Amino acid sequence: MLCVHGIGQQFKGERVLHGEWCPALRDGVGRAGGTLGADDVRCLFYGDVFRPPGRPLSVGVPPYTAADVDDDFERELLLAWWAEAARTDPGVVDPDSRTLARVPRGAQAALRALSTSRFFSGLAVRMLVFDLKQVRRYLMDEDVRAEIQDRLATAVDADTRVVVGHSLGSVVAYEALAAHRTWPVRSLVTLGSPLGVSFVQDFVQGFVHDRLPSGQPGRWPGSVEQWTNIADSGDVVALRKDLGGLFGGDDRRVRDVEVHNGAHAHNVQPYLTAVETGRAILSGLR
């Protein structure tokens, strides 16, 4: 089984991720009535592609502010997160609220609103902006995407039957599987995935689903026989929770499953420990 991480992991590595993912995966599979060995789990790491180069007095992540959200895609995604956070969290003011009639729908207003949400609580502005830029760079920077896709292609071997992708990692995994139709992978499990988002209210006119680089939207991912998509209803990143109506055809359908992850809806650990995730993995391994 190969695991593909999401955004914000640039300061970790393969072994660190394995130490975080493997126990949680084994718990989830155990709750589903199966067993999973540590050697059965491998973690792809690509976060260092986004890691800023070292320099004197560097703090690791540039001191981004709202002024650095200077790309149309980044603004669209940020505003989409704001809209979804307002929908799921009563403490977040709605971007369409009349109280904001005189406030521009810009990055500064969105970041201010998101700072009051449970979902983004404790996340510094510079980190949130850095995450936005990671998503944009993967989708729109050919060199970045090629490097990450090459790493995944190298990691898949003859024994890889299940691929688990979280957040942006689900996009990375989907694209790779759609492009390599002879791989031995039989099961795809996506967690907190943004793959289904084509628009959110009036803000986004094309996000991940319309910008997938590997062919037509809705294309089935290669040799995969079963695809389980798991999302928490409060996961702001997984703006559209159901993928079943977007991918597949008459004979193949995505199985959409809802879970409850508590206060940290997008964190990977509660996704991995869920019995629903364990069942999907076990089904693929069998």
The 8 nearest C-alpha neighbors of each residue, nearest first, counted from 0:
[[1, 161, 40, 159, 162, 39, 160, 41],
 [0, 2, 162, 41, 42, 40, 163, 161],
 [3, 1, 42, 163, 162, 164, 43, 41],
 [2, 4, 164, 168, 43, 163, 42, 165],
 [5, 3, 168, 165, 164, 2, 6, 44],
 [4, 6, 167, 168, 166, 165, 7, 3],
 [7, 5, 8, 167, 130, 133, 166, 4],
 [6, 8, 9, 130, 5, 46, 126, 129],
 [9, 7, 46, 10, 6, 11, 5, 4],
 [8, 46, 10, 47, 50, 11, 7, 49],
 [11, 9, 8, 47, 12, 46, 50, 7],
 [12, 10, 9, 8, 15, 16, 13, 46],
 [11, 13, 15, 14, 44, 16, 10, 46],
 [14, 12, 16, 44, 15, 42, 17, 43],
 [15, 13, 17, 16, 12, 18, 42, 11],
 [14, 16, 18, 12, 17, 13, 11, 19],
 [17, 15, 19, 13, 18, 14, 20, 12],
 [16, 18, 14, 20, 19, 21, 15, 42],
 [17, 19, 15, 16, 20, 21, 14, 22],
 [20, 18, 16, 17, 21, 15, 22, 23],
 [21, 19, 17, 23, 22, 18, 16, 24],
 [20, 22, 24, 17, 23, 18, 19, 25],
 [23, 21, 25, 24, 20, 26, 19, 18],
 [22, 24, 272, 26, 20, 271, 25, 21],
 [25, 23, 21, 27, 271, 26, 22, 272],
 [24, 26, 22, 28, 23, 27, 35, 29],
 [27, 25, 29, 23, 24, 272, 28, 30],
 [28, 26, 272, 277, 274, 24, 273, 30],
 [27, 29, 277, 31, 25, 33, 30, 26],
 [30, 28, 26, 33, 32, 31, 27, 34],
 [31, 29, 27, 32, 274, 28, 26, 277],
 [30, 32, 28, 29, 278, 274, 277, 33],
 [33, 31, 29, 30, 28, 34, 278, 277],
 [34, 32, 29, 28, 31, 281, 35, 30],
 [35, 33, 29, 28, 36, 25, 32, 281],
 [34, 36, 25, 39, 37, 28, 33, 29],
 [35, 37, 39, 38, 34, 40, 25, 21],
 [36, 38, 39, 40, 21, 35, 22, 25],
 [37, 39, 36, 40, 41, 35, 21, 0],
 [38, 40, 36, 37, 0, 35, 41, 1],
 [41, 39, 0, 38, 37, 1, 21, 42],
 [40, 42, 1, 2, 0, 43, 39, 17],
 [43, 41, 2, 13, 1, 17, 3, 44],
 [42, 44, 3, 2, 13, 151, 45, 41],
 [45, 43, 13, 12, 46, 42, 4, 3],
 [44, 46, 47, 48, 147, 43, 150, 9],
 [47, 9, 45, 48, 8, 49, 44, 50],
 [46, 48, 50, 9, 49, 45, 10, 44],
 [49, 47, 46, 50, 45, 143, 9, 147],
 [50, 48, 47, 46, 9, 51, 133, 45],
 [49, 51, 47, 9, 48, 52, 46, 10],
 [50, 52, 49, 53, 59, 60, 61, 47],
 [53, 51, 50, 54, 59, 57, 49, 60],
 [54, 52, 51, 57, 55, 59, 56, 50],
 [53, 55, 57, 56, 52, 59, 51, 58],
 [54, 56, 57, 53, 58, 52, 59, 51],
 [55, 57, 54, 58, 53, 59, 61, 60],
 [58, 56, 54, 55, 59, 53, 60, 61],
 [57, 59, 60, 56, 61, 62, 53, 54],
 [60, 58, 57, 51, 61, 53, 50, 52],
 [59, 61, 58, 62, 51, 126, 125, 129],
 [60, 62, 63, 59, 58, 125, 51, 57],
 [63, 61, 125, 60, 64, 58, 126, 124],
 [62, 64, 125, 61, 67, 128, 65, 124],
 [65, 63, 66, 67, 125, 124, 62, 128],
 [64, 66, 107, 67, 106, 68, 63, 110],
 [65, 67, 64, 68, 69, 106, 63, 107],
 [66, 68, 69, 65, 64, 63, 128, 70],
 [69, 67, 66, 65, 70, 73, 74, 106],
 [68, 70, 67, 66, 71, 73, 74, 65],
 [69, 71, 73, 72, 68, 74, 67, 75],
 [72, 70, 74, 73, 75, 69, 68, 76],
 [71, 73, 75, 74, 70, 76, 135, 206],
 [74, 72, 76, 70, 75, 71, 131, 77],
 [73, 75, 77, 71, 72, 76, 78, 70],
 [76, 74, 72, 78, 203, 73, 77, 79],
 [75, 77, 79, 73, 78, 74, 72, 80],
 [78, 76, 74, 80, 79, 75, 73, 81],
 [77, 79, 81, 75, 80, 76, 74, 109],
 [78, 80, 76, 82, 81, 77, 199, 75],
 [81, 79, 77, 83, 78, 82, 235, 84],
 [82, 80, 78, 84, 79, 83, 109, 113],
 [81, 83, 79, 85, 80, 84, 78, 86],
 [82, 84, 86, 80, 85, 81, 235, 79],
 [83, 85, 81, 87, 86, 82, 88, 235],
 [86, 84, 91, 93, 82, 88, 83, 87],
 [87, 85, 83, 84, 88, 82, 89, 93],
 [86, 88, 84, 85, 233, 83, 89, 232],
 [87, 89, 85, 90, 84, 91, 86, 116],
 [90, 88, 91, 85, 87, 86, 92, 84],
 [89, 91, 88, 116, 92, 115, 85, 117],
 [92, 90, 85, 89, 116, 88, 112, 115],
 [91, 93, 85, 94, 112, 90, 96, 89],
 [92, 94, 96, 85, 95, 91, 82, 86],
 [95, 93, 96, 82, 92, 99, 81, 104],
 [96, 94, 93, 97, 99, 100, 98, 92],
 [97, 95, 93, 98, 94, 99, 92, 100],
 [96, 98, 100, 99, 95, 101, 94, 93],
 [97, 99, 96, 100, 101, 102, 95, 92],
 [100, 98, 102, 97, 101, 96, 94, 95],
 [101, 99, 97, 98, 102, 96, 103, 95],
 [102, 100, 99, 103, 98, 97, 104, 96],
 [101, 103, 99, 100, 104, 108, 105, 98],
 [104, 102, 105, 101, 108, 99, 100, 107],
 [105, 103, 108, 102, 106, 109, 94, 78],
 [104, 106, 103, 107, 108, 109, 74, 78],
 [105, 107, 109, 65, 108, 110, 74, 68],
 [106, 108, 65, 110, 109, 105, 111, 66],
 [109, 107, 111, 106, 105, 110, 112, 104],
 [110, 108, 106, 112, 111, 107, 81, 113],
 [111, 109, 113, 107, 112, 108, 106, 114],
 [110, 112, 108, 114, 109, 113, 107, 115],
 [111, 113, 109, 110, 114, 115, 91, 108],
 [114, 112, 110, 116, 115, 111, 109, 81],
 [113, 115, 111, 112, 116, 110, 120, 119],
 [116, 114, 113, 112, 91, 117, 90, 120],
 [117, 115, 113, 118, 114, 119, 91, 120],
 [116, 118, 120, 119, 115, 262, 88, 90],
 [117, 119, 116, 120, 263, 264, 235, 84],
 [118, 120, 122, 116, 117, 114, 121, 113],
 [121, 119, 117, 122, 118, 116, 114, 115],
 [120, 122, 123, 119, 114, 117, 118, 124],
 [123, 121, 119, 120, 124, 126, 127, 114],
 [124, 122, 126, 125, 121, 127, 114, 120],
 [123, 125, 127, 126, 128, 64, 122, 63],
 [124, 126, 63, 128, 123, 127, 62, 64],
 [127, 125, 129, 123, 124, 128, 130, 122],
 [126, 128, 124, 130, 129, 125, 123, 131],
 [127, 129, 131, 125, 130, 126, 124, 132],
 [128, 130, 126, 132, 127, 131, 125, 133],
 [131, 129, 133, 127, 132, 128, 7, 6],
 [132, 130, 128, 129, 134, 133, 73, 127],
 [131, 133, 135, 129, 130, 134, 136, 128],
 [134, 132, 130, 136, 131, 135, 137, 129],
 [135, 133, 137, 131, 132, 136, 138, 130],
 [136, 134, 132, 138, 133, 137, 139, 131],
 [137, 135, 140, 133, 139, 138, 134, 132],
 [136, 138, 144, 134, 135, 139, 140, 143],
 [137, 139, 135, 136, 140, 134, 144, 210],
 [138, 140, 136, 137, 135, 141, 144, 143],
 [141, 139, 136, 143, 142, 137, 138, 144],
 [140, 142, 144, 143, 145, 139, 137, 138],
 [143, 141, 145, 144, 140, 146, 137, 147],
 [144, 142, 146, 140, 145, 141, 137, 147],
 [143, 145, 137, 141, 147, 146, 142, 148],
 [146, 144, 148, 142, 143, 147, 149, 141],
 [147, 145, 149, 143, 144, 148, 142, 150],
 [148, 146, 150, 144, 149, 145, 45, 143],
 [147, 149, 145, 151, 150, 146, 144, 152],
 [150, 148, 152, 146, 147, 151, 145, 153],
 [151, 149, 153, 147, 148, 152, 154, 146],
 [152, 150, 154, 148, 153, 149, 155, 147],
 [151, 153, 149, 154, 150, 155, 148, 175],
 [152, 154, 150, 151, 155, 149, 156, 148],
 [153, 155, 151, 152, 150, 156, 43, 1],
 [156, 154, 152, 153, 159, 151, 157, 1],
 [157, 155, 158, 159, 154, 153, 183, 182],
 [156, 158, 159, 183, 155, 182, 160, 184],
 [157, 159, 156, 160, 183, 155, 0, 184],
 [160, 158, 0, 156, 184, 157, 161, 155],
 [159, 161, 184, 185, 0, 183, 158, 284],
 [162, 160, 0, 186, 184, 283, 187, 159],
 [161, 163, 1, 187, 0, 2, 188, 186],
 [164, 162, 188, 2, 189, 187, 3, 1],
 [165, 163, 169, 168, 3, 189, 2, 172],
 [164, 166, 190, 168, 169, 5, 4, 189],
 [165, 167, 192, 5, 191, 168, 169, 190],
 [168, 166, 5, 170, 169, 6, 165, 171],
 [167, 169, 5, 164, 165, 4, 171, 3],
 [168, 170, 164, 172, 165, 167, 189, 171],
 [169, 171, 173, 167, 168, 172, 174, 194],
 [172, 170, 168, 169, 174, 173, 175, 167],
 [173, 171, 169, 175, 170, 174, 168, 164],
 [174, 172, 170, 176, 175, 171, 169, 220],
 [173, 175, 177, 171, 172, 176, 213, 170],
 [176, 174, 178, 172, 177, 173, 179, 171],
 [175, 177, 220, 221, 179, 173, 178, 174],
 [178, 176, 220, 221, 174, 175, 179, 173],
 [177, 179, 175, 176, 180, 174, 213, 221],
 [180, 178, 176, 181, 177, 182, 221, 175],
 [179, 181, 221, 222, 182, 178, 177, 176],
 [182, 180, 179, 222, 183, 221, 184, 176],
 [181, 183, 184, 180, 179, 222, 176, 221],
 [182, 184, 160, 157, 185, 159, 181, 222],
 [185, 183, 160, 182, 159, 161, 186, 223],
 [184, 186, 223, 224, 160, 161, 222, 183],
 [185, 187, 161, 225, 283, 223, 226, 184],
 [188, 186, 226, 162, 161, 163, 227, 189],
 [187, 189, 163, 227, 226, 228, 162, 164],
 [190, 188, 228, 164, 169, 163, 165, 192],
 [189, 191, 165, 229, 192, 230, 164, 228],
 [192, 190, 230, 237, 166, 165, 265, 229],
 [191, 193, 166, 237, 190, 194, 169, 189],
 [192, 194, 237, 195, 196, 236, 238, 166],
 [195, 193, 208, 192, 207, 196, 170, 169],
 [196, 194, 208, 239, 193, 242, 197, 245],
 [195, 197, 239, 208, 198, 194, 206, 193],
 [198, 196, 205, 206, 208, 209, 195, 204],
 [199, 197, 203, 204, 196, 205, 200, 206],
 [198, 200, 203, 202, 79, 201, 197, 196],
 [199, 201, 202, 198, 203, 82, 79, 204],
 [202, 200, 199, 203, 198, 204, 79, 82],
 [201, 203, 200, 199, 75, 79, 78, 204],
 [204, 202, 198, 199, 75, 205, 201, 79],
 [205, 203, 198, 197, 202, 206, 201, 199],
 [206, 204, 197, 209, 203, 198, 207, 210],
 [205, 207, 197, 208, 209, 196, 210, 198],
 [206, 208, 210, 209, 194, 211, 196, 193],
 [207, 209, 194, 195, 197, 210, 196, 211],
 [210, 208, 205, 207, 211, 206, 197, 216],
 [211, 209, 207, 208, 212, 206, 205, 138],
 [210, 212, 213, 208, 209, 207, 216, 214],
 [211, 213, 214, 210, 174, 138, 215, 209],
 [214, 212, 211, 174, 178, 177, 215, 175],
 [215, 213, 212, 216, 211, 218, 177, 178],
 [214, 216, 218, 217, 213, 211, 209, 212],
 [217, 215, 218, 208, 209, 214, 211, 246],
 [218, 216, 246, 245, 215, 247, 219, 208],
 [217, 219, 216, 215, 246, 220, 247, 214],
 [218, 220, 247, 221, 246, 217, 177, 223],
 [221, 219, 177, 176, 223, 173, 218, 222],
 [220, 222, 180, 177, 176, 223, 179, 219],
 [221, 223, 180, 181, 185, 224, 184, 182],
 [224, 222, 185, 186, 221, 225, 184, 220],
 [223, 225, 185, 186, 222, 226, 251, 187],
 [226, 224, 186, 223, 187, 227, 185, 253],
 [225, 227, 187, 253, 186, 188, 254, 228],
 [228, 226, 254, 188, 253, 255, 189, 187],
 [227, 229, 189, 255, 188, 254, 256, 190],
 [230, 228, 256, 190, 257, 255, 189, 227],
 [231, 229, 191, 257, 240, 190, 258, 232],
 [230, 232, 258, 234, 233, 259, 257, 264],
 [233, 231, 234, 230, 257, 240, 259, 258],
 [234, 232, 231, 87, 264, 235, 84, 88],
 [235, 233, 264, 231, 265, 237, 236, 232],
 [234, 236, 237, 238, 83, 84, 80, 233],
 [237, 235, 238, 234, 193, 191, 80, 192],
 [238, 236, 193, 192, 191, 235, 239, 234],
 [237, 239, 236, 235, 196, 193, 240, 83],
 [240, 238, 196, 195, 237, 241, 193, 242],
 [239, 241, 237, 230, 238, 242, 232, 195],
 [242, 240, 243, 255, 239, 244, 195, 228],
 [243, 241, 245, 244, 195, 253, 246, 240],
 [244, 242, 253, 245, 241, 252, 246, 254],
 [243, 245, 242, 246, 241, 247, 253, 252],
 [244, 246, 242, 217, 243, 247, 195, 216],
 [247, 245, 217, 243, 244, 219, 218, 242],
 [248, 246, 251, 252, 219, 217, 218, 245],
 [249, 247, 251, 250, 252, 246, 219, 217],
 [248, 250, 251, 247, 252, 246, 244, 253],
 [249, 251, 248, 252, 247, 224, 253, 219],
 [252, 250, 247, 248, 249, 253, 224, 225],
 [251, 253, 247, 243, 254, 248, 250, 246],
 [252, 254, 243, 226, 227, 255, 242, 246],
 [253, 255, 227, 228, 226, 252, 243, 256],
 [256, 254, 228, 241, 227, 229, 253, 243],
 [257, 255, 229, 228, 230, 254, 258, 227],
 [256, 258, 230, 231, 229, 232, 255, 259],
 [259, 257, 231, 230, 260, 256, 229, 232],
 [258, 260, 231, 261, 257, 232, 264, 230],
 [261, 259, 264, 269, 263, 231, 258, 262],
 [260, 262, 263, 259, 264, 269, 231, 233],
 [261, 263, 264, 260, 117, 118, 233, 265],
 [264, 262, 261, 266, 265, 260, 118, 269],
 [263, 265, 260, 234, 262, 266, 233, 261],
 [264, 266, 234, 263, 191, 267, 236, 231],
 [267, 265, 263, 268, 264, 269, 270, 260],
 [266, 268, 270, 269, 271, 265, 165, 190],
 [269, 267, 271, 270, 266, 23, 272, 20],
 [270, 268, 272, 271, 260, 267, 273, 266],
 [269, 271, 267, 268, 273, 272, 190, 260],
 [270, 272, 268, 24, 269, 23, 273, 27],
 [271, 273, 27, 23, 269, 26, 270, 24],
 [274, 272, 27, 275, 276, 270, 271, 269],
 [273, 275, 277, 27, 31, 276, 30, 278],
 [276, 274, 278, 273, 277, 279, 31, 256],
 [277, 275, 279, 273, 274, 278, 271, 280],
 [276, 278, 28, 27, 274, 280, 31, 275],
 [277, 279, 281, 275, 31, 276, 280, 282],
 [278, 280, 276, 282, 277, 281, 275, 283],
 [281, 279, 283, 277, 282, 278, 284, 276],
 [280, 282, 284, 278, 283, 279, 277, 285],
 [281, 283, 279, 285, 280, 284, 278, 186],
 [284, 282, 186, 280, 281, 285, 161, 279],
 [283, 285, 281, 282, 280, 160, 161, 186],
 [284, 282, 283, 281, 280, 160, 185, 161]]
